[in-house]
Amino acid sequence: MPIAVLIAATLQLLLAVTFLVIPVAVWKTGGAAQRAAEAEVVRQGRPPEVLARHGIRFKEEVWEYALALGIAATLTVLGSLNLAGIGAGRVLSWVLEPVVLVGVGLVTAGQVFAARYTEAAFRKSDDAAVRDLDGRAVIDAASAGFPSWLRPLVQVRCALATLGSLLVIVLLSTPAAGTHFG
């Protein structure tokens, strides 16, 4: 098996693992993170509902959890097909990896830069109850409710979804990969 295919499939499988681990961690600890963020909002003199009113939440919804598991399953199938040398895996990877790059890349970038995005959203809000909130303090409080390893893993997922997806596309386009898929 060419090293290019082995690396590409490994990148896909590693990304799949992040789509299993992160949602489970958020599912289990998101409530504590939400309560911590709301407590910070109250500490800043605002009602805790202000977060919900502006769509800021740290708990995983069922559909988000299911979507993450679906992405994990898809990436696992792609990686497995590529390791087995089945041409459909290569073609589907060329089709789906750009979707992962853009879709997952944007979502994970929002997670990596959550404090900046939250601060900017608060500043631009028409709601005076939000405009003066310290968004970084809210995000820091919520982050304390999550396991300490979660943020670094989100950063790894962002790198795998962006740079990793580009690398998968390139690696599966090499002549060595072409011989593997025959």
ABEGO torsion letter per residue (X at the ends): XBAAAAAAAAAAAAAAAAAAAAAAAAAAAAAAAAAAAAAAAAAAGBBAAAAAAAGBBABBBAAAAAAAAAAAAAAAAAAAAAAAGBAAAAAAAAAAAAAAAAAAAAAAAAAAAAAAAAAAAAAABABAAAAABBAAAAAAAAAAABBAAAAAAAAAAAAAABAAAAAAAAAAABAAAAAAAX
